Amino acid sequence: MASEEELFISISLESYRENKSNILRNQADFLQSLKRLHNLAVLARQKHDLKKRLSKLVLSTLSEINSIQDKLPTPSIPKTIQKHETKKTERKEHFSKYDDIENELRLIQEKLKQLNS
């Protein structure tokens, strides 16, 4: 006889096998998820370490650049020439940005024509 805590249910063999296989698949999926989660944690740790290394390298490179710049003599360029050079470069950048926008707009218009035809 079964005690009050125990309960017996009759299940067909086919249903039992199907449910048992579902449970085993779920356990396997859960273990694969844990494995991937562990890999993500390892990759996050490696990413953090690489960021630290990169930061140190950038700082050392900047300090080297500053020390080299301190050793180099400063050029003496008249102010009129300096102003003239900066104005030219600004105009070139403006045109290149405008051309990029125009090219992208043409591509989008061509794609729209192809879709509509």
C-alpha positions as MATLAB code, in Angstrom:
seq = 'MASEEELFISISLESYRENKSNILRNQADFLQSLKRLHNLAVLARQKHDLKKRLSKLVLSTLSEINSIQDKLPTPSIPKTIQKHETKKTERKEHFSKYDDIENELRLIQEKLKQLNS';
ca = [
       0.000    0.000    0.000;
       1.146    3.531   -0.704;
       1.547    5.991    2.094;
      -0.029    9.430    2.042;
       3.169   10.964    0.614;
       3.394    8.597   -2.342;
       1.226    8.696   -5.409;
       1.387    6.218   -8.281;
       0.159    7.025  -11.764;
      -0.060    4.677  -14.700;
       1.517    6.107  -17.884;
       1.747    4.417  -21.254;
       5.198    3.240  -22.337;
       5.177    5.511  -25.399;
       4.317    8.586  -23.308;
       6.986    7.636  -20.756;
       9.681    7.349  -23.425;
       8.665   10.602  -25.067;
       8.673   12.512  -21.753;
      11.944   10.906  -20.684;
      13.592   11.911  -23.974;
      12.241   15.472  -23.567;
      13.720   15.661  -20.073;
      17.083   14.378  -21.298;
      17.098   16.864  -24.215;
      16.281   19.697  -21.821;
      19.103   18.638  -19.513;
      21.513   18.494  -22.462;
      20.383   21.942  -23.641;
      20.797   23.304  -20.134;
      24.333   21.908  -19.895;
      25.202   23.388  -23.296;
      23.851   26.745  -22.130;
      26.002   26.536  -18.996;
      29.008   25.690  -21.149;
      28.355   28.714  -23.391;
      27.845   30.934  -20.366;
      31.183   29.790  -18.977;
      32.820   30.526  -22.341;
      31.270   33.994  -22.323;
      32.671   34.633  -18.846;
      36.122   33.537  -20.005;
      35.883   35.748  -23.083;
      34.749   38.706  -20.981;
      37.738   38.226  -18.699;
      40.072   38.033  -21.709;
      38.473   41.147  -23.204;
      39.013   43.021  -19.956;
      42.662   41.932  -19.836;
      43.194   42.936  -23.458;
      41.633   46.331  -22.802;
      44.053   46.848  -19.918;
      46.993   45.882  -22.109;
      45.800   48.147  -24.900;
      45.354   51.022  -22.481;
      48.889   50.565  -21.177;
      50.253   50.413  -24.725;
      48.379   53.552  -25.746;
      49.600   55.418  -22.677;
      53.188   54.361  -23.279;
      52.895   55.308  -26.954;
      51.507   58.711  -26.043;
      54.300   59.297  -23.562;
      56.849   58.305  -26.234;
      55.240   60.689  -28.721;
      55.293   63.491  -26.158;
      58.933   62.865  -25.341;
      59.822   62.898  -29.058;
      57.852   66.089  -29.580;
      59.671   67.705  -26.671;
      63.002   66.887  -28.335;
      61.979   68.285  -31.724;
      62.358   71.986  -32.378;
      59.214   74.034  -32.810;
      58.812   75.490  -36.305;
      58.220   79.184  -36.714;
      55.510   79.682  -39.322;
      53.961   83.097  -39.879;
      50.376   83.402  -38.650;
      49.012   84.346  -42.073;
      50.241   81.093  -43.588;
      48.853   79.030  -40.711;
      45.381   80.548  -41.081;
      45.433   80.081  -44.850;
      46.335   76.363  -44.562;
      43.551   75.592  -42.068;
      40.913   77.216  -44.283;
      41.901   75.066  -47.261;
      41.673   71.784  -45.350;
      38.244   72.636  -43.925;
      36.821   73.222  -47.397;
      38.154   69.899  -48.685;
      36.562   68.002  -45.816;
      33.240   69.735  -46.443;
      33.208   68.712  -50.098;
      34.166   65.117  -49.391;
      31.346   64.760  -46.849;
      28.898   66.305  -49.303;
      30.047   63.950  -52.083;
      29.631   60.915  -49.812;
      26.075   61.964  -49.011;
      25.301   62.507  -52.688;
      26.704   59.087  -53.637;
      24.710   57.359  -50.938;
      21.555   59.195  -52.000;
      22.068   58.081  -55.628;
      22.497   54.470  -54.525;
      19.295   54.596  -52.488;
      17.401   56.133  -55.410;
      18.683   53.403  -57.778;
      17.566   50.700  -55.344;
      14.125   52.312  -55.088;
      13.828   52.370  -58.888;
      14.732   48.692  -59.058;
      12.157   47.818  -56.425;
       9.408   49.829  -58.082;
      10.037   48.457  -61.578;
];
